[in-house]
Amino acid sequence: MSRASGNTGTAGVPRIHCPSCRKPGDWSAESPFRPFCSERCRLIDLGAWASERYAIPVETPPDQDEF
Ligand SMILES: [Zn+2]
């Protein structure tokens, strides 16, 4: 019974849960949206953070084409 040094699991890729949708996924070093599973979830989390911080009572139309 030897104590292994390090915290590597059975698999080489650590598993994560997306903070936004709680969906389990692989923590890939190539993922640009870490720790989120996708860009969509990242934007959702950023939006929630911004609304919580600033509490802006503004409704943004989803189909706004204004540039
Ligand atoms: Zn997600």
PDB file of the backbone (N, CA, C, O) and the ligand in Angstrom, with CONECT records:
HET     ZN  A 101       1
ATOM      1  N   MET A   1       0.842  -1.192   0.000  1.00  0.00           N
ATOM      2  CA  MET A   1       0.000   0.000   0.000  1.00  0.00           C
ATOM      3  C   MET A   1       0.880   1.245   0.000  1.00  0.00           C
ATOM      4  O   MET A   1       1.294   1.736   1.051  1.00  0.00           O
ATOM      5  N   SER A   2       1.142   1.721  -1.147  1.00  0.00           N
ATOM      6  CA  SER A   2       2.012   2.886  -1.259  1.00  0.00           C
ATOM      7  C   SER A   2       1.202   4.123  -1.606  1.00  0.00           C
ATOM      8  O   SER A   2       0.182   4.064  -2.292  1.00  0.00           O
ATOM      9  N   ARG A   3       1.679   5.203  -1.122  1.00  0.00           N
ATOM     10  CA  ARG A   3       0.962   6.448  -1.355  1.00  0.00           C
ATOM     11  C   ARG A   3       1.506   7.118  -2.623  1.00  0.00           C
ATOM     12  O   ARG A   3       2.684   7.469  -2.701  1.00  0.00           O
ATOM     13  N   ALA A   4       0.638   7.282  -3.592  1.00  0.00           N
ATOM     14  CA  ALA A   4       1.084   7.892  -4.842  1.00  0.00           C
ATOM     15  C   ALA A   4       1.136   9.404  -4.708  1.00  0.00           C
ATOM     16  O   ALA A   4       0.256  10.032  -4.121  1.00  0.00           O
ATOM     17  N   SER A   5       2.165   9.951  -5.255  1.00  0.00           N
ATOM     18  CA  SER A   5       2.269  11.406  -5.232  1.00  0.00           C
ATOM     19  C   SER A   5       1.580  11.999  -6.441  1.00  0.00           C
ATOM     20  O   SER A   5       1.654  11.458  -7.544  1.00  0.00           O
ATOM     21  N   GLY A   6       0.910  13.116  -6.223  1.00  0.00           N
ATOM     22  CA  GLY A   6       0.172  13.730  -7.326  1.00  0.00           C
ATOM     23  C   GLY A   6      -1.295  13.402  -7.200  1.00  0.00           C
ATOM     24  O   GLY A   6      -1.687  12.555  -6.399  1.00  0.00           O
ATOM     25  N   ASN A   7      -2.084  14.059  -7.974  1.00  0.00           N
ATOM     26  CA  ASN A   7      -3.525  13.860  -7.867  1.00  0.00           C
ATOM     27  C   ASN A   7      -4.129  13.440  -9.206  1.00  0.00           C
ATOM     28  O   ASN A   7      -5.215  13.884  -9.578  1.00  0.00           O
ATOM     29  N   THR A   8      -3.431  12.606  -9.899  1.00  0.00           N
ATOM     30  CA  THR A   8      -3.960  12.152 -11.179  1.00  0.00           C
ATOM     31  C   THR A   8      -5.012  11.075 -10.957  1.00  0.00           C
ATOM     32  O   THR A   8      -4.857  10.201 -10.104  1.00  0.00           O
ATOM     33  N   GLY A   9      -6.061  11.150 -11.722  1.00  0.00           N
ATOM     34  CA  GLY A   9      -7.123  10.154 -11.583  1.00  0.00           C
ATOM     35  C   GLY A   9      -6.836   8.944 -12.441  1.00  0.00           C
ATOM     36  O   GLY A   9      -5.704   8.692 -12.854  1.00  0.00           O
ATOM     37  N   THR A  10      -7.897   8.207 -12.696  1.00  0.00           N
ATOM     38  CA  THR A  10      -7.714   7.014 -13.512  1.00  0.00           C
ATOM     39  C   THR A  10      -7.454   7.410 -14.967  1.00  0.00           C
ATOM     40  O   THR A  10      -6.649   6.792 -15.664  1.00  0.00           O
ATOM     41  N   ALA A  11      -8.145   8.437 -15.393  1.00  0.00           N
ATOM     42  CA  ALA A  11      -7.957   8.903 -16.766  1.00  0.00           C
ATOM     43  C   ALA A  11      -6.957  10.043 -16.798  1.00  0.00           C
ATOM     44  O   ALA A  11      -6.693  10.686 -15.782  1.00  0.00           O
ATOM     45  N   GLY A  12      -6.417  10.281 -17.954  1.00  0.00           N
ATOM     46  CA  GLY A  12      -5.444  11.356 -18.072  1.00  0.00           C
ATOM     47  C   GLY A  12      -6.107  12.713 -18.132  1.00  0.00           C
ATOM     48  O   GLY A  12      -5.519  13.721 -17.741  1.00  0.00           O
ATOM     49  N   VAL A  13      -7.339  12.736 -18.626  1.00  0.00           N
ATOM     50  CA  VAL A  13      -8.041  14.006 -18.757  1.00  0.00           C
ATOM     51  C   VAL A  13      -8.974  14.215 -17.572  1.00  0.00           C
ATOM     52  O   VAL A  13      -9.888  13.418 -17.357  1.00  0.00           O
ATOM     53  N   PRO A  14      -8.756  15.276 -16.801  1.00  0.00           N
ATOM     54  CA  PRO A  14      -9.647  15.562 -15.667  1.00  0.00           C
ATOM     55  C   PRO A  14     -11.033  15.942 -16.141  1.00  0.00           C
ATOM     56  O   PRO A  14     -11.207  16.541 -17.203  1.00  0.00           O
ATOM     57  N   ARG A  15     -12.007  15.585 -15.338  1.00  0.00           N
ATOM     58  CA  ARG A  15     -13.385  15.890 -15.703  1.00  0.00           C
ATOM     59  C   ARG A  15     -13.851  17.149 -14.982  1.00  0.00           C
ATOM     60  O   ARG A  15     -13.496  17.395 -13.829  1.00  0.00           O
ATOM     61  N   ILE A  16     -14.647  17.930 -15.685  1.00  0.00           N
ATOM     62  CA  ILE A  16     -15.172  19.148 -15.069  1.00  0.00           C
ATOM     63  C   ILE A  16     -16.676  19.216 -15.276  1.00  0.00           C
ATOM     64  O   ILE A  16     -17.252  18.502 -16.097  1.00  0.00           O
ATOM     65  N   HIS A  17     -17.280  20.088 -14.511  1.00  0.00           N
ATOM     66  CA  HIS A  17     -18.691  20.369 -14.726  1.00  0.00           C
ATOM     67  C   HIS A  17     -18.823  21.830 -15.122  1.00  0.00           C
ATOM     68  O   HIS A  17     -18.292  22.721 -14.458  1.00  0.00           O
ATOM     69  N   CYS A  18     -19.523  22.054 -16.189  1.00  0.00           N
ATOM     70  CA  CYS A  18     -19.714  23.417 -16.674  1.00  0.00           C
ATOM     71  C   CYS A  18     -20.442  24.230 -15.597  1.00  0.00           C
ATOM     72  O   CYS A  18     -21.516  23.834 -15.144  1.00  0.00           O
ATOM     73  N   PRO A  19     -19.866  25.360 -15.186  1.00  0.00           N
ATOM     74  CA  PRO A  19     -20.488  26.184 -14.144  1.00  0.00           C
ATOM     75  C   PRO A  19     -21.844  26.734 -14.565  1.00  0.00           C
ATOM     76  O   PRO A  19     -22.652  27.122 -13.720  1.00  0.00           O
ATOM     77  N   SER A  20     -22.089  26.767 -15.853  1.00  0.00           N
ATOM     78  CA  SER A  20     -23.334  27.353 -16.339  1.00  0.00           C
ATOM     79  C   SER A  20     -24.447  26.319 -16.443  1.00  0.00           C
ATOM     80  O   SER A  20     -25.528  26.504 -15.885  1.00  0.00           O
ATOM     81  N   CYS A  21     -24.180  25.234 -17.154  1.00  0.00           N
ATOM     82  CA  CYS A  21     -25.242  24.254 -17.387  1.00  0.00           C
ATOM     83  C   CYS A  21     -25.004  22.968 -16.605  1.00  0.00           C
ATOM     84  O   CYS A  21     -25.807  22.039 -16.682  1.00  0.00           O
ATOM     85  N   ARG A  22     -23.903  22.908 -15.853  1.00  0.00           N
ATOM     86  CA  ARG A  22     -23.595  21.749 -14.998  1.00  0.00           C
ATOM     87  C   ARG A  22     -23.367  20.480 -15.807  1.00  0.00           C
ATOM     88  O   ARG A  22     -23.438  19.372 -15.275  1.00  0.00           O
ATOM     89  N   LYS A  23     -23.104  20.643 -17.046  1.00  0.00           N
ATOM     90  CA  LYS A  23     -22.892  19.459 -17.866  1.00  0.00           C
ATOM     91  C   LYS A  23     -21.451  18.981 -17.710  1.00  0.00           C
ATOM     92  O   LYS A  23     -20.512  19.766 -17.842  1.00  0.00           O
ATOM     93  N   PRO A  24     -21.285  17.712 -17.434  1.00  0.00           N
ATOM     94  CA  PRO A  24     -19.932  17.179 -17.289  1.00  0.00           C
ATOM     95  C   PRO A  24     -19.205  17.140 -18.627  1.00  0.00           C
ATOM     96  O   PRO A  24     -19.801  16.859 -19.667  1.00  0.00           O
ATOM     97  N   GLY A  25     -17.933  17.421 -18.581  1.00  0.00           N
ATOM     98  CA  GLY A  25     -17.170  17.406 -19.816  1.00  0.00           C
ATOM     99  C   GLY A  25     -15.691  17.228 -19.531  1.00  0.00           C
ATOM    100  O   GLY A  25     -15.262  17.162 -18.379  1.00  0.00           O
ATOM    101  N   ASP A  26     -14.937  17.154 -20.586  1.00  0.00           N
ATOM    102  CA  ASP A  26     -13.496  16.993 -20.430  1.00  0.00           C
ATOM    103  C   ASP A  26     -12.831  18.360 -20.306  1.00  0.00           C
ATOM    104  O   ASP A  26     -13.149  19.304 -21.029  1.00  0.00           O
ATOM    105  N   TRP A  27     -11.909  18.428 -19.375  1.00  0.00           N
ATOM    106  CA  TRP A  27     -11.149  19.650 -19.229  1.00  0.00           C
ATOM    107  C   TRP A  27      -9.992  19.575 -20.216  1.00  0.00           C
ATOM    108  O   TRP A  27      -8.890  19.132 -19.892  1.00  0.00           O
ATOM    109  N   SER A  28     -10.279  20.017 -21.408  1.00  0.00           N
ATOM    110  CA  SER A  28      -9.262  19.960 -22.439  1.00  0.00           C
ATOM    111  C   SER A  28      -8.449  21.243 -22.458  1.00  0.00           C
ATOM    112  O   SER A  28      -8.988  22.345 -22.361  1.00  0.00           O
ATOM    113  N   ALA A  29      -7.160  21.077 -22.582  1.00  0.00           N
ATOM    114  CA  ALA A  29      -6.293  22.255 -22.633  1.00  0.00           C
ATOM    115  C   ALA A  29      -6.531  23.046 -23.901  1.00  0.00           C
ATOM    116  O   ALA A  29      -6.144  24.209 -24.010  1.00  0.00           O
ATOM    117  N   GLU A  30      -7.165  22.404 -24.849  1.00  0.00           N
ATOM    118  CA  GLU A  30      -7.420  23.076 -26.121  1.00  0.00           C
ATOM    119  C   GLU A  30      -8.758  23.801 -26.118  1.00  0.00           C
ATOM    120  O   GLU A  30      -9.079  24.539 -27.050  1.00  0.00           O
ATOM    121  N   SER A  31      -9.524  23.587 -25.073  1.00  0.00           N
ATOM    122  CA  SER A  31     -10.834  24.227 -25.017  1.00  0.00           C
ATOM    123  C   SER A  31     -10.687  25.711 -24.705  1.00  0.00           C
ATOM    124  O   SER A  31     -10.150  26.071 -23.657  1.00  0.00           O
ATOM    125  N   PRO A  32     -11.153  26.568 -25.592  1.00  0.00           N
ATOM    126  CA  PRO A  32     -11.026  28.020 -25.372  1.00  0.00           C
ATOM    127  C   PRO A  32     -12.073  28.555 -24.421  1.00  0.00           C
ATOM    128  O   PRO A  32     -12.036  29.727 -24.045  1.00  0.00           O
ATOM    129  N   PHE A  33     -13.007  27.703 -24.029  1.00  0.00           N
ATOM    130  CA  PHE A  33     -14.122  28.191 -23.210  1.00  0.00           C
ATOM    131  C   PHE A  33     -14.040  27.676 -21.781  1.00  0.00           C
ATOM    132  O   PHE A  33     -15.016  27.762 -21.036  1.00  0.00           O
ATOM    133  N   ARG A  34     -12.904  27.151 -21.394  1.00  0.00           N
ATOM    134  CA  ARG A  34     -12.780  26.653 -20.026  1.00  0.00           C
ATOM    135  C   ARG A  34     -13.160  27.729 -19.010  1.00  0.00           C
ATOM    136  O   ARG A  34     -12.886  28.904 -19.255  1.00  0.00           O
ATOM    137  N   PRO A  35     -13.766  27.386 -17.910  1.00  0.00           N
ATOM    138  CA  PRO A  35     -14.209  26.017 -17.573  1.00  0.00           C
ATOM    139  C   PRO A  35     -15.587  25.689 -18.130  1.00  0.00           C
ATOM    140  O   PRO A  35     -16.223  24.731 -17.691  1.00  0.00           O
ATOM    141  N   PHE A  36     -16.046  26.468 -19.083  1.00  0.00           N
ATOM    142  CA  PHE A  36     -17.376  26.226 -19.635  1.00  0.00           C
ATOM    143  C   PHE A  36     -17.282  25.233 -20.782  1.00  0.00           C
ATOM    144  O   PHE A  36     -16.215  25.015 -21.356  1.00  0.00           O
ATOM    145  N   CYS A  37     -18.431  24.635 -21.102  1.00  0.00           N
ATOM    146  CA  CYS A  37     -18.438  23.609 -22.135  1.00  0.00           C
ATOM    147  C   CYS A  37     -18.515  24.231 -23.518  1.00  0.00           C
ATOM    148  O   CYS A  37     -18.146  23.608 -24.513  1.00  0.00           O
ATOM    149  N   SER A  38     -18.994  25.455 -23.571  1.00  0.00           N
ATOM    150  CA  SER A  38     -19.135  26.084 -24.874  1.00  0.00           C
ATOM    151  C   SER A  38     -19.145  27.600 -24.727  1.00  0.00           C
ATOM    152  O   SER A  38     -19.228  28.138 -23.623  1.00  0.00           O
ATOM    153  N   GLU A  39     -19.060  28.265 -25.859  1.00  0.00           N
ATOM    154  CA  GLU A  39     -19.071  29.720 -25.825  1.00  0.00           C
ATOM    155  C   GLU A  39     -20.402  30.234 -25.288  1.00  0.00           C
ATOM    156  O   GLU A  39     -20.458  31.241 -24.583  1.00  0.00           O
ATOM    157  N   ARG A  40     -21.463  29.527 -25.633  1.00  0.00           N
ATOM    158  CA  ARG A  40     -22.791  29.930 -25.194  1.00  0.00           C
ATOM    159  C   ARG A  40     -22.868  29.973 -23.669  1.00  0.00           C
ATOM    160  O   ARG A  40     -23.366  30.939 -23.091  1.00  0.00           O
ATOM    161  N   CYS A  41     -22.376  28.930 -23.035  1.00  0.00           N
ATOM    162  CA  CYS A  41     -22.424  28.878 -21.578  1.00  0.00           C
ATOM    163  C   CYS A  41     -21.536  29.962 -20.971  1.00  0.00           C
ATOM    164  O   CYS A  41     -21.854  30.523 -19.922  1.00  0.00           O
ATOM    165  N   ARG A  42     -20.457  30.240 -21.619  1.00  0.00           N
ATOM    166  CA  ARG A  42     -19.567  31.263 -21.102  1.00  0.00           C
ATOM    167  C   ARG A  42     -20.256  32.624 -21.140  1.00  0.00           C
ATOM    168  O   ARG A  42     -20.169  33.403 -20.192  1.00  0.00           O
ATOM    169  N   LEU A  43     -20.944  32.897 -22.250  1.00  0.00           N
ATOM    170  CA  LEU A  43     -21.652  34.166 -22.384  1.00  0.00           C
ATOM    171  C   LEU A  43     -22.788  34.252 -21.380  1.00  0.00           C
ATOM    172  O   LEU A  43     -23.046  35.314 -20.814  1.00  0.00           O
ATOM    173  N   ILE A  44     -23.461  33.141 -21.161  1.00  0.00           N
ATOM    174  CA  ILE A  44     -24.559  33.115 -20.194  1.00  0.00           C
ATOM    175  C   ILE A  44     -24.034  33.470 -18.811  1.00  0.00           C
ATOM    176  O   ILE A  44     -24.645  34.253 -18.083  1.00  0.00           O
ATOM    177  N   ASP A  45     -22.905  32.891 -18.460  1.00  0.00           N
ATOM    178  CA  ASP A  45     -22.338  33.147 -17.144  1.00  0.00           C
ATOM    179  C   ASP A  45     -21.869  34.588 -17.034  1.00  0.00           C
ATOM    180  O   ASP A  45     -22.063  35.229 -16.002  1.00  0.00           O
ATOM    181  N   LEU A  46     -21.266  35.089 -18.071  1.00  0.00           N
ATOM    182  CA  LEU A  46     -20.812  36.476 -18.062  1.00  0.00           C
ATOM    183  C   LEU A  46     -21.994  37.421 -17.940  1.00  0.00           C
ATOM    184  O   LEU A  46     -21.926  38.429 -17.238  1.00  0.00           O
ATOM    185  N   GLY A  47     -23.083  37.086 -18.633  1.00  0.00           N
ATOM    186  CA  GLY A  47     -24.272  37.917 -18.568  1.00  0.00           C
ATOM    187  C   GLY A  47     -24.860  37.915 -17.172  1.00  0.00           C
ATOM    188  O   GLY A  47     -25.281  38.958 -16.671  1.00  0.00           O
ATOM    189  N   ALA A  48     -24.891  36.760 -16.545  1.00  0.00           N
ATOM    190  CA  ALA A  48     -25.433  36.654 -15.198  1.00  0.00           C
ATOM    191  C   ALA A  48     -24.564  37.425 -14.223  1.00  0.00           C
ATOM    192  O   ALA A  48     -25.066  38.088 -13.315  1.00  0.00           O
ATOM    193  N   TRP A  49     -23.273  37.335 -14.417  1.00  0.00           N
ATOM    194  CA  TRP A  49     -22.356  38.045 -13.541  1.00  0.00           C
ATOM    195  C   TRP A  49     -22.541  39.541 -13.680  1.00  0.00           C
ATOM    196  O   TRP A  49     -22.585  40.265 -12.685  1.00  0.00           O
ATOM    197  N   ALA A  50     -22.649  40.002 -14.912  1.00  0.00           N
ATOM    198  CA  ALA A  50     -22.793  41.434 -15.166  1.00  0.00           C
ATOM    199  C   ALA A  50     -24.108  41.945 -14.587  1.00  0.00           C
ATOM    200  O   ALA A  50     -24.152  43.008 -13.968  1.00  0.00           O
ATOM    201  N   SER A  51     -25.175  41.181 -14.794  1.00  0.00           N
ATOM    202  CA  SER A  51     -26.481  41.629 -14.314  1.00  0.00           C
ATOM    203  C   SER A  51     -26.506  41.644 -12.789  1.00  0.00           C
ATOM    204  O   SER A  51     -27.150  42.496 -12.178  1.00  0.00           O
ATOM    205  N   GLU A  52     -25.803  40.697 -12.185  1.00  0.00           N
ATOM    206  CA  GLU A  52     -25.762  40.679 -10.726  1.00  0.00           C
ATOM    207  C   GLU A  52     -24.958  41.847 -10.181  1.00  0.00           C
ATOM    208  O   GLU A  52     -25.306  42.438  -9.159  1.00  0.00           O
ATOM    209  N   ARG A  53     -23.891  42.164 -10.873  1.00  0.00           N
ATOM    210  CA  ARG A  53     -22.997  43.194 -10.384  1.00  0.00           C
ATOM    211  C   ARG A  53     -23.603  44.584 -10.575  1.00  0.00           C
ATOM    212  O   ARG A  53     -23.564  45.425  -9.676  1.00  0.00           O
ATOM    213  N   TYR A  54     -24.145  44.798 -11.726  1.00  0.00           N
ATOM    214  CA  TYR A  54     -24.633  46.142 -12.039  1.00  0.00           C
ATOM    215  C   TYR A  54     -26.147  46.271 -11.902  1.00  0.00           C
ATOM    216  O   TYR A  54     -26.680  47.372 -11.763  1.00  0.00           O
ATOM    217  N   ALA A  55     -26.824  45.138 -11.942  1.00  0.00           N
ATOM    218  CA  ALA A  55     -28.280  45.150 -11.803  1.00  0.00           C
ATOM    219  C   ALA A  55     -28.925  46.153 -12.750  1.00  0.00           C
ATOM    220  O   ALA A  55     -29.645  47.063 -12.338  1.00  0.00           O
ATOM    221  N   ILE A  56     -28.646  45.959 -14.003  1.00  0.00           N
ATOM    222  CA  ILE A  56     -29.171  46.893 -15.005  1.00  0.00           C
ATOM    223  C   ILE A  56     -30.581  46.471 -15.424  1.00  0.00           C
ATOM    224  O   ILE A  56     -30.761  45.401 -16.007  1.00  0.00           O
ATOM    225  N   PRO A  57     -31.577  47.307 -15.129  1.00  0.00           N
ATOM    226  CA  PRO A  57     -32.969  46.973 -15.481  1.00  0.00           C
ATOM    227  C   PRO A  57     -33.246  47.273 -16.946  1.00  0.00           C
ATOM    228  O   PRO A  57     -34.100  48.099 -17.269  1.00  0.00           O
ATOM    229  N   VAL A  58     -32.536  46.611 -17.809  1.00  0.00           N
ATOM    230  CA  VAL A  58     -32.700  46.859 -19.234  1.00  0.00           C
ATOM    231  C   VAL A  58     -33.005  45.547 -19.945  1.00  0.00           C
ATOM    232  O   VAL A  58     -32.358  44.527 -19.710  1.00  0.00           O
ATOM    233  N   GLU A  59     -33.980  45.599 -20.798  1.00  0.00           N
ATOM    234  CA  GLU A  59     -34.309  44.404 -21.568  1.00  0.00           C
ATOM    235  C   GLU A  59     -33.692  44.511 -22.948  1.00  0.00           C
ATOM    236  O   GLU A  59     -33.967  45.440 -23.707  1.00  0.00           O
ATOM    237  N   THR A  60     -32.863  43.551 -23.245  1.00  0.00           N
ATOM    238  CA  THR A  60     -32.203  43.577 -24.542  1.00  0.00           C
ATOM    239  C   THR A  60     -32.958  42.687 -25.527  1.00  0.00           C
ATOM    240  O   THR A  60     -33.105  41.486 -25.299  1.00  0.00           O
ATOM    241  N   PRO A  61     -33.427  43.271 -26.605  1.00  0.00           N
ATOM    242  CA  PRO A  61     -34.108  42.464 -27.614  1.00  0.00           C
ATOM    243  C   PRO A  61     -33.143  41.458 -28.240  1.00  0.00           C
ATOM    244  O   PRO A  61     -32.005  41.796 -28.565  1.00  0.00           O
ATOM    245  N   PRO A  62     -33.600  40.244 -28.401  1.00  0.00           N
ATOM    246  CA  PRO A  62     -32.723  39.179 -28.916  1.00  0.00           C
ATOM    247  C   PRO A  62     -32.395  39.343 -30.380  1.00  0.00           C
ATOM    248  O   PRO A  62     -31.375  38.840 -30.852  1.00  0.00           O
ATOM    249  N   ASP A  63     -33.242  40.035 -31.096  1.00  0.00           N
ATOM    250  CA  ASP A  63     -33.036  40.165 -32.544  1.00  0.00           C
ATOM    251  C   ASP A  63     -32.524  41.536 -32.913  1.00  0.00           C
ATOM    252  O   ASP A  63     -32.869  42.092 -33.956  1.00  0.00           O
ATOM    253  N   GLN A  64     -31.706  42.061 -32.052  1.00  0.00           N
ATOM    254  CA  GLN A  64     -31.196  43.395 -32.326  1.00  0.00           C
ATOM    255  C   GLN A  64     -30.035  43.317 -33.321  1.00  0.00           C
ATOM    256  O   GLN A  64     -29.024  42.663 -33.066  1.00  0.00           O
ATOM    257  N   ASP A  65     -30.197  43.984 -34.433  1.00  0.00           N
ATOM    258  CA  ASP A  65     -29.172  43.950 -35.465  1.00  0.00           C
ATOM    259  C   ASP A  65     -28.297  45.205 -35.443  1.00  0.00           C
ATOM    260  O   ASP A  65     -27.496  45.442 -36.347  1.00  0.00           O
ATOM    261  N   GLU A  66     -28.466  45.968 -34.430  1.00  0.00           N
ATOM    262  CA  GLU A  66     -27.674  47.191 -34.348  1.00  0.00           C
ATOM    263  C   GLU A  66     -26.201  46.861 -34.144  1.00  0.00           C
ATOM    264  O   GLU A  66     -25.847  46.052 -33.287  1.00  0.00           O
ATOM    265  N   PHE A  67     -25.381  47.475 -34.912  1.00  0.00           N
ATOM    266  CA  PHE A  67     -23.945  47.202 -34.801  1.00  0.00           C
ATOM    267  C   PHE A  67     -23.250  48.286 -33.994  1.00  0.00           C
ATOM    268  O   PHE A  67     -22.037  48.226 -33.794  1.00  0.00           O
TER     269      PHE A  67
HETATM  270 ZN    ZN A 101     -22.291  24.404 -20.375  1.00  0.00          ZN2+
END
